[in-house]
């Protein structure tokens, strides 16, 4: 299994979200991210990770807050990527071809935008009735790291998340309720262990307009399932570094990937 040859600095953004106020959320995030990066022990960052629907909260009122791919929030993401010379990712509601998507965006400093549409829609909140599901996995290559994009409920489906020996870092952006925090904590570690990769889960905190509380528990987990950075339930932005050499050595010394089963997902 190929491994990256350079470590990666990742900034996790765990925050409350102002309901249906995209411009206010983006302005506040921009200020807080800049302050956090300046105060960090690291010199800059390579990747900034925001929660699910970071500009609106996890809403089923897609018609009210949906933007298109030329909208202000996409432009904001691109500008943040350029400003910090880092990739930035998170999900928002995008309307395209008369359908609404919970779309995860990965923007880079050169203006390139890659997207992943959430595959598994949370039927217990009627997300499957309000949004169209994605039909493909997306793995981006950023600064030598193969990074898989996933959104919230995707975490519960190991077949969908399973690496074909092509993932170094798996991302999950989420609005995961506090009532189910133990599955969140457990499944993030499981995905890391079974795929021999780093996993980052970034969740929001605070109550949304529906009174649903979110505990955060954003975390960076290594390939052995051990937490390297845990943001607990604080309003917090933290930069951590993931070590390419340790990943490479572990894969060489414990090559379980060589015994993995070949598979193909059919949509």
C-alpha positions in Angstrom: 0.0 0.0 0.0 1.3 3.4 -1.0 1.8 5.9 1.8 2.4 9.7 1.7 6.0 10.9 2.3 5.2 14.2 4.1 3.3 14.9 7.3 0.1 17.0 7.1 -1.2 19.7 9.4 -4.9 19.6 9.8 -7.1 22.3 11.5 -10.4 21.0 13.0 -13.1 23.5 13.5 -15.6 22.6 16.2 -18.2 25.3 16.6 -21.8 26.3 17.1 -23.8 27.2 14.0 -26.2 30.1 13.6 -29.4 28.7 12.1 -30.0 29.7 8.5 -27.5 32.6 8.6 -24.9 31.7 6.0 -23.2 35.1 5.8 -23.0 35.4 9.6 -21.6 31.9 9.9 -18.9 32.5 7.3 -17.9 35.8 8.8 -17.6 34.4 12.3 -15.7 31.3 11.0 -13.3 33.4 9.0 -12.4 35.5 12.1 -12.1 32.5 14.4 -10.0 30.4 12.0 -7.6 33.2 11.4 -7.1 33.8 15.1 -6.7 30.1 15.8 -4.1 29.6 13.1 -2.1 32.6 14.2 -2.1 31.3 17.8 -1.2 27.7 16.8 2.1 26.2 17.6 2.3 25.2 13.9 3.3 27.5 11.1 0.1 27.6 9.1 -2.0 24.6 8.1 -2.5 22.3 5.1 -6.2 21.4 5.6 -9.1 23.1 7.4 -12.1 20.9 8.2 -15.6 22.4 9.0 -18.7 20.6 10.2 -21.7 19.4 8.1 -23.9 22.2 6.8 -21.5 24.7 8.4 -23.2 27.7 7.0 -26.8 26.8 8.0 -27.1 24.0 10.5 -28.5 20.6 9.5 -31.7 21.7 8.0 -34.5 20.0 6.0 -35.6 23.4 4.6 -33.4 23.0 1.6 -35.4 25.3 -0.6 -34.8 28.2 1.7 -31.1 28.0 2.1 -29.8 26.2 -1.0 -27.1 27.9 -3.1 -25.5 26.9 -6.4 -21.9 26.2 -7.2 -21.4 29.8 -8.1 -22.9 31.0 -4.9 -21.4 33.1 -2.0 -20.4 30.2 0.3 -18.4 28.4 -2.5 -16.7 31.7 -3.2 -16.0 32.1 0.5 -14.4 28.6 0.7 -12.2 29.4 -2.3 -11.1 32.7 -0.8 -10.3 31.0 2.6 -8.3 28.4 0.8 -6.3 31.1 -1.0 -5.8 33.2 2.1 -4.5 30.3 4.2 -2.8 28.5 1.4 -4.5 25.4 2.6 -7.4 23.2 1.4 -10.7 23.7 3.2 -13.7 21.4 3.4 -17.2 21.1 4.8 -20.7 20.5 3.6 -23.5 22.8 2.6 -26.8 22.6 0.7 -26.4 22.9 -3.1 -29.2 23.0 -5.6 -28.3 21.6 -9.0 -30.5 20.4 -11.9 -33.6 21.0 -9.8 -32.3 18.7 -7.0 -30.9 19.5 -3.6 -27.7 17.9 -2.3 -25.9 17.8 1.0 -22.6 18.5 -0.7 -19.2 18.3 0.8 -16.8 20.7 -0.9 -13.0 20.5 -1.0 -11.5 23.8 -2.2 -7.8 24.3 -2.8 -5.7 27.6 -3.0 -5.5 27.4 -6.8 -9.3 27.7 -7.0 -10.0 24.1 -7.7 -13.2 22.8 -6.2 -14.0 19.1 -5.8 -17.2 17.8 -4.3 -18.8 14.8 -2.8 -22.6 14.3 -2.4 -23.6 12.6 0.8 -24.6 9.0 -0.2 -26.4 7.9 3.0 -29.3 10.2 3.8 -30.6 10.2 7.3 -34.1 8.9 6.9 -34.9 9.4 10.6 -34.9 13.2 9.9 -36.5 12.8 6.4 -33.3 13.8 4.8 -33.9 11.1 2.1 -37.2 12.9 1.3 -35.6 16.4 0.9 -32.3 15.6 -0.7 -30.8 13.5 -3.5 -28.2 11.0 -2.6 -24.8 10.8 -4.2 -23.7 7.9 -6.3 -19.9 7.9 -6.1 -17.1 7.8 -3.6 -14.6 10.7 -3.8 -10.9 10.5 -2.9 -8.9 13.6 -3.4 -5.1 13.8 -3.6 -3.8 16.7 -1.5 -0.1 17.3 -0.8 0.6 13.6 -1.3 -2.3 12.4 0.9 -5.2 10.4 -0.5 -8.2 11.8 1.4 -11.7 10.3 1.4 -14.7 12.6 1.7 -17.7 11.5 3.8 -20.6 13.1 5.5 -22.1 12.2 8.9 -24.4 9.2 8.5 -22.0 7.7 6.0 -19.9 6.7 9.0 -22.4 3.9 9.9 -21.7 2.0 6.6 -18.4 0.3 6.6 -18.8 -1.2 3.1 -19.1 2.3 1.7 -16.2 3.6 3.7 -13.9 0.6 3.0 -10.6 1.5 1.4 -9.5 -0.3 -1.7 -5.9 0.4 -0.5 -6.4 3.9 -1.7 -7.0 6.0 1.4 -4.5 7.6 3.8 -6.9 10.0 5.6 -10.7 9.6 6.0 -12.8 12.6 6.7 -16.3 12.7 8.3 -18.0 16.1 8.6 -21.0 15.9 10.8 -24.0 17.3 12.7 -24.1 14.2 15.0 -26.5 14.5 18.0 -25.2 14.2 21.5 -27.8 11.5 22.2 -25.8 9.2 19.9 -22.3 10.3 20.8 -21.0 6.8 21.8 -21.6 5.4 18.3 -19.9 8.4 16.8 -16.8 7.9 19.0 -16.8 4.2 18.4 -17.3 4.1 14.7 -14.6 6.7 14.0 -12.1 4.4 15.6 -13.4 1.4 13.8 -13.1 3.0 10.4 -9.4 3.9 11.2 -8.5 0.4 12.5 -10.1 -1.5 9.6 -8.7 0.8 6.9 -5.2 1.3 8.4 -5.5 5.0 8.0 -6.0 8.2 9.9 -9.5 9.4 10.5 -10.8 12.8 11.3 -14.4 13.5 12.5 -15.5 17.1 12.9 -18.8 17.7 14.5 -20.7 20.8 15.6 -21.6 21.7 19.2 -24.7 23.4 20.7 -28.4 23.1 20.1 -30.0 23.7 16.7 -33.4 25.3 15.9 -35.1 22.0 16.5 -33.7 21.7 20.0 -31.3 18.9 19.1 -28.1 19.1 21.1 -24.6 18.3 19.7 -21.7 17.4 21.9 -18.9 17.9 19.4 -16.4 15.1 20.2 -14.4 16.1 17.1 -11.3 13.9 17.0 -8.3 12.8 15.1 -7.7 9.1 15.3 -4.6 7.2 14.1 -4.4 3.9 12.3 -4.5 2.0 15.6 -7.7 3.7 16.7 -5.9 5.9 19.3 -7.1 9.5 19.6 -4.3 12.0 18.9 -6.4 15.2 19.2 -9.8 15.3 21.0 -11.7 18.6 21.1 -14.2 17.2 23.7 -17.3 19.5 23.8 -15.6 22.9 23.7 -16.0 25.6 21.1 -12.6 25.0 19.8 -10.3 25.2 16.7 -7.2 23.1 16.9 -4.4 22.3 14.5 -2.8 18.8 14.7 -0.1 17.1 12.6 -0.5 13.6 11.2 2.7 11.7 10.6 3.3 10.1 7.2 6.4 8.1 8.4 4.5 6.5 11.3 1.7 5.5 8.9 4.1 4.0 6.4 6.0 2.1 9.1 2.8 0.7 10.6 1.6 -0.5 7.2 4.9 -2.2 6.5 5.1 -3.9 9.9 1.4 -4.8 10.0 0.4 -5.4 6.4 -3.2 -6.5 7.1 -4.2 -4.7 3.9 -2.5 -7.5 1.9 -5.2 -9.9 3.1 -8.2 -7.7 2.5 -11.0 -8.9 0.3 -11.4 -7.5 -3.1 -14.9 -5.9 -3.7 -16.9 -3.6 -5.9 -19.7 -1.4 -4.8 -22.7 -1.3 -7.1 -25.1 1.7 -6.8 
